């Protein structure tokens, strides 16, 4: 009973502080929104890294030439970035349509709420950029190495380091355990690369 009363008192105090300092609430919301964007960017870069590295290793399992691996990786970068951008654009447009319809029903069209809605073009550009940043990592790793075995090893090693870094950033943003999150991301990337290389 005492704990419930303390919780109620704490909630009441928090509401009072928020009411007295609305700017602080706005700052927290803005920070949360930025954290969500950054987390999405990390996930996009992770996707670009894993898919491009896996594609390059799959082609490398069939053809030992560096040119074949690099061209396949570059094609994967372009295709993946376009796919991510289009998917994000369509998704945000659909979300925006729903929210605009709600604002129309509430009689709030043309106000601050409408201006605060996400931009489909910005979301598409951010998604494509994030994917490209991740995809360029294995491309740079493989582009200048002639020896086949060394090239494969360098692509896997560089991808692993980048995956661990992405896992750390994602864990910090999500306030999760860094070691466990990084290990999960790296193991997932290894599985994708290993399966693609092995099946090819």
HUTA-V540335 format. One record per pair of residues at least 24 apart in sequence whose C-alpha atoms are under 10 Angstrom apart, sorted by the first residue. I is the first residue (numbers start at 1). J is the second residue. If there is no record, write none. Layout:
# HUTA-V540335
((I | J) (I | J))
This chain:
# HUTA-V540335
((32 | 173) (35 | 170) (35 | 173) (35 | 174) (36 | 173) (36 | 174) (37 | 123) (37 | 126) (37 | 127) (38 | 126) (38 | 130) (38 | 169) (38 | 170) (38 | 173) (39 | 166) (39 | 169) (39 | 170) (39 | 171) (39 | 172) (39 | 173) (39 | 174) (40 | 126) (40 | 127) (40 | 130) (40 | 170) (41 | 126) (41 | 127) (41 | 128) (41 | 129) (41 | 130) (41 | 131) (41 | 133) (41 | 134) (41 | 166) (41 | 170) (42 | 127) (42 | 130) (42 | 131) (42 | 133) (42 | 134) (42 | 163) (42 | 165) (42 | 166) (42 | 167) (42 | 169) (42 | 170) (42 | 173) (43 | 127) (43 | 130) (43 | 131) (43 | 134) (43 | 166) (43 | 167) (43 | 169) (43 | 170) (44 | 81) (44 | 84) (44 | 126) (44 | 127) (44 | 128) (44 | 129) (44 | 130) (44 | 131) (44 | 132) (44 | 133) (44 | 134) (44 | 135) (45 | 127) (45 | 128) (45 | 129) (45 | 130) (45 | 131) (45 | 132) (45 | 133) (45 | 134) (45 | 135) (45 | 136) (45 | 137) (45 | 162) (45 | 163) (45 | 166) (46 | 130) (46 | 131) (46 | 132) (46 | 133) (46 | 134) (46 | 135) (46 | 159) (46 | 162) (46 | 163) (46 | 164) (46 | 165) (46 | 166) (46 | 167) (46 | 170) (46 | 185) (46 | 189) (47 | 80) (47 | 84) (47 | 130) (47 | 131) (47 | 132) (47 | 134) (47 | 135) (47 | 163) (47 | 189) (48 | 76) (48 | 77) (48 | 80) (48 | 81) (48 | 84) (48 | 128) (48 | 129) (48 | 130) (48 | 131) (48 | 132) (48 | 133) (48 | 134) (48 | 135) (48 | 136) (48 | 137) (48 | 138) (49 | 77) (49 | 130) (49 | 131) (49 | 132) (49 | 133) (49 | 134) (49 | 135) (49 | 136) (49 | 137) (49 | 138) (49 | 139) (49 | 159) (49 | 160) (49 | 162) (49 | 163) (49 | 166) (49 | 189) (50 | 131) (50 | 134) (50 | 135) (50 | 137) (50 | 138) (50 | 159) (50 | 160) (50 | 162) (50 | 163) (50 | 185) (50 | 186) (50 | 188) (50 | 189) (50 | 190) (50 | 191) (50 | 192) (50 | 193) (51 | 76) (51 | 77) (51 | 80) (51 | 131) (51 | 134) (51 | 135) (51 | 189) (51 | 192) (51 | 193) (51 | 196) (52 | 76) (52 | 77) (52 | 80) (52 | 131) (52 | 132) (52 | 134) (52 | 135) (52 | 136) (52 | 137) (52 | 138) (52 | 139) (52 | 159) (52 | 193) (53 | 77) (53 | 134) (53 | 135) (53 | 136) (53 | 137) (53 | 138) (53 | 139) (53 | 141) (53 | 142) (53 | 152) (53 | 155) (53 | 156) (53 | 158) (53 | 159) (53 | 189) (53 | 190) (53 | 192) (53 | 193) (53 | 196) (54 | 138) (54 | 155) (54 | 156) (54 | 159) (54 | 189) (54 | 190) (54 | 191) (54 | 192) (54 | 193) (54 | 194) (54 | 195) (54 | 196) (54 | 197) (55 | 192) (55 | 193) (55 | 196) (55 | 197) (56 | 138) (56 | 139) (56 | 142) (56 | 152) (56 | 155) (56 | 193) (56 | 196) (56 | 197) (57 | 138) (57 | 151) (57 | 152) (57 | 153) (57 | 155) (57 | 156) (57 | 193) (57 | 194) (57 | 195) (57 | 196) (57 | 197) (57 | 198) (57 | 200) (58 | 193) (58 | 194) (58 | 195) (58 | 196) (58 | 197) (58 | 198) (58 | 199) (58 | 200) (59 | 196) (59 | 197) (59 | 200) (60 | 148) (60 | 149) (60 | 151) (60 | 152) (60 | 197) (60 | 200) (61 | 148) (61 | 152) (61 | 196) (61 | 197) (61 | 198) (61 | 199) (61 | 200) (62 | 197) (62 | 200) (63 | 148) (64 | 146) (64 | 147) (64 | 148) (64 | 149) (64 | 151) (64 | 152) (65 | 146) (65 | 147) (65 | 148) (65 | 151) (66 | 142) (66 | 143) (66 | 144) (66 | 145) (66 | 146) (66 | 147) (66 | 148) (66 | 151) (66 | 152) (67 | 142) (67 | 143) (67 | 144) (67 | 146) (69 | 138) (69 | 139) (69 | 142) (69 | 143) (69 | 151) (69 | 152) (70 | 138) (70 | 139) (70 | 140) (70 | 141) (70 | 142) (70 | 143) (70 | 144) (71 | 139) (71 | 143) (72 | 139) (73 | 135) (73 | 136) (73 | 138) (73 | 139) (73 | 140) (73 | 142) (73 | 143) (74 | 132) (74 | 135) (74 | 136) (74 | 138) (74 | 139) (76 | 132) (76 | 135) (77 | 128) (77 | 131) (77 | 132) (77 | 133) (77 | 134) (77 | 135) (77 | 136) (77 | 139) (78 | 128) (78 | 131) (78 | 132) (78 | 135) (79 | 128) (80 | 128) (80 | 131) (80 | 132) (80 | 135) (81 | 124) (81 | 125) (81 | 126) (81 | 127) (81 | 128) (81 | 129) (81 | 130) (81 | 131) (81 | 132) (81 | 133) (81 | 135) (82 | 124) (82 | 125) (82 | 127) (82 | 128) (82 | 129) (82 | 131) (82 | 132) (83 | 124) (83 | 127) (83 | 128) (83 | 131) (84 | 123) (84 | 124) (84 | 125) (84 | 126) (84 | 127) (84 | 128) (84 | 129) (84 | 130) (84 | 131) (84 | 132) (85 | 120) (85 | 121) (85 | 122) (85 | 123) (85 | 124) (85 | 125) (85 | 126) (85 | 127) (85 | 128) (85 | 129) (85 | 130) (85 | 131) (86 | 120) (86 | 121) (86 | 123) (86 | 124) (86 | 125) (86 | 127) (86 | 128) (87 | 123) (87 | 124) (87 | 127) (87 | 128) (88 | 120) (88 | 121) (88 | 122) (88 | 123) (88 | 124) (88 | 125) (88 | 126) (88 | 127) (88 | 128) (89 | 119) (89 | 120) (89 | 121) (89 | 122) (89 | 123) (89 | 124) (89 | 125) (89 | 127) (90 | 120) (90 | 121) (90 | 123) (90 | 124) (91 | 120) (91 | 123) (91 | 124) (92 | 117) (92 | 118) (92 | 119) (92 | 120) (92 | 121) (92 | 122) (92 | 123) (92 | 124) (93 | 118) (93 | 119) (93 | 120) (93 | 121) (93 | 123) (94 | 120) (95 | 120) (96 | 120) (134 | 159) (134 | 162) (134 | 163) (134 | 166) (135 | 159) (137 | 162) (138 | 162) (156 | 189) (156 | 190) (156 | 193) (156 | 194) (159 | 186) (159 | 189) (159 | 190) (159 | 193) (160 | 185) (160 | 186) (160 | 187) (160 | 189) (160 | 190) (161 | 186) (162 | 186) (163 | 187) (163 | 188) (163 | 189) (163 | 190) (164 | 189))
